[in-house]
Every structure is written in structure tokens, then in C-alpha cells.
Amino acid sequence: MGIERAQIEGLFEKVKEANDQEDYSRFLELFADDCTFINSALSEPVRGRVALSRLVALWPRVVNQVEWWSIDGNRLTFGWNERQQGMRPDTPAYRGFSTFVFNDDGLVATYEGMFDTAAVAAATAA
């Protein structure tokens, strides 16, 4: 059957809203129980919503701006820049991109987040 583009756009709005409001419980509700999270800062994928929730609890609070996004089938990819809360205003934001692959139930099955880990380390050390 598949998921429609309009559904993906609506789900992405929910993801952004939950993230912007730092409502990570609502953010995680948008993920499948058996989701996979792949991140450039991690040596292994995180498997399952429960494991992802433990990781999300450790994330620093950030101000995140989506710069662009693209949908192809059930895959949404978006570029972003973010700045951790409390960073000096003259510290440059760091950039990356993420991909969500949605299952037929409209939940995120795979989440990939990629960024330059050296840039993040430099930004957070400033």
C-alpha cells in the first residue's frame, strides 16, 4: 500500500514540532517499536524505540533549523543546522542531514543522522 507524500509532510511537521518544544516523549511516539537509529557519532546502530529513548534522554538541548527537505517515496531527507542551548552567540552552528524512512503505518522505521563530529566538538568546546 505505502504511505502518501502528504502523510509524510504531516508527520515531518509533527516531528519538528515535538523537537522544537523539546517534547521527546511525543517525538519518540512517531517511531516504530523496532526502529533503527544510525548516527555518525555512534559506532553501532541503536535498535528499538526503548533504546532510542535512553539515548534521546542524553541529547543536549538544541535550537534546530531545517534548511531544506526532500521526499522520495517513503524516505524524507532534510538538512539542518543547530546550536546547543547555552553556546556563545559567536559560536557557529553546525550542520548535518537526517533521513527518516517511514513504514506503511506512518512511523519512522529508520532514522539516520549524519554530521561532522569534529565540527560539533569544536563548536561545543568554544
C-alpha positions in Angstrom: 0.0 0.0 0.0 2.6 2.6 1.0 2.5 6.0 2.6 1.5 9.1 0.7 3.6 12.2 0.4 1.0 14.4 2.2 1.2 11.9 5.2 5.0 12.2 5.3 4.8 16.0 5.2 2.3 16.0 8.1 4.4 13.5 10.1 7.5 15.7 9.5 5.7 18.7 10.9 4.8 16.7 14.0 8.5 15.6 14.4 9.7 19.2 14.0 7.1 20.5 16.5 7.9 17.9 19.1 11.6 18.5 18.7 11.1 22.3 18.9 9.1 22.0 22.0 11.6 19.5 23.5 8.7 17.1 23.9 10.8 14.0 23.4 8.1 11.6 24.5 5.9 12.8 21.7 8.9 12.7 19.4 9.5 9.1 20.2 5.9 8.1 19.7 6.5 8.8 16.0 9.0 5.9 15.8 8.2 2.2 15.3 8.9 -0.1 18.2 11.6 -1.9 16.1 13.1 1.3 14.6 16.8 1.7 13.9 18.9 4.8 14.5 22.2 5.3 12.7 24.4 8.3 13.7 27.8 9.4 12.6 28.8 9.8 16.3 27.9 6.2 17.2 29.9 3.1 16.5 26.8 0.9 16.3 23.2 1.4 15.3 20.7 1.8 18.1 17.9 -0.7 17.6 14.4 -0.2 19.1 12.4 2.7 20.4 13.2 1.8 24.0 17.0 2.0 23.3 16.5 5.2 21.3 14.6 6.8 24.2 17.5 6.1 26.5 19.8 7.8 24.0 17.5 10.8 23.4 17.4 11.4 27.2 21.2 12.2 26.9 21.0 14.6 24.0 21.9 18.2 24.7 19.1 20.7 24.2 19.5 22.5 20.9 17.9 25.1 18.7 17.5 23.3 15.4 16.6 24.9 12.0 15.6 22.8 9.0 17.3 24.3 5.9 15.9 22.1 3.2 14.0 18.8 2.8 13.2 16.3 0.1 10.7 13.4 -0.1 11.3 10.3 -2.3 8.8 7.5 -1.8 8.7 6.8 1.9 12.0 8.5 2.6 12.4 12.0 3.8 15.8 13.6 3.9 16.4 17.1 5.4 19.4 19.3 6.0 19.6 21.2 9.3 21.8 23.5 11.4 21.7 23.6 15.1 23.2 25.3 18.1 23.3 23.8 21.6 21.4 26.0 24.1 23.9 28.0 26.2 26.5 28.2 23.4 28.2 31.6 23.0 26.3 33.6 20.3 29.5 33.9 18.2 30.0 30.1 18.0 29.0 28.9 14.6 26.1 26.5 14.3 27.0 23.1 13.0 25.2 21.4 10.1 24.2 17.9 9.2 21.4 16.0 7.5 19.0 13.3 8.6 16.9 10.8 6.8 13.6 9.2 8.0 12.3 6.1 6.3 8.6 5.6 7.2 6.9 2.3 7.3 3.4 1.7 6.0 1.9 2.6 9.4 3.4 6.1 9.2 6.0 5.5 11.8 9.8 6.1 11.5 11.4 2.8 10.8 14.9 4.1 10.2 16.4 7.3 11.3 19.9 8.3 10.1 21.6 11.5 11.4 24.9 12.5 9.9 27.2 15.4 10.7 30.8 16.3 11.0 31.7 15.2 14.5 34.9 17.3 14.5 32.8 20.5 13.8 30.4 19.6 16.7 33.4 19.0 19.0 34.9 22.4 18.1 31.6 24.2 18.4 30.8 22.7 21.8 34.3 23.4 23.1 34.1 27.1 22.3 
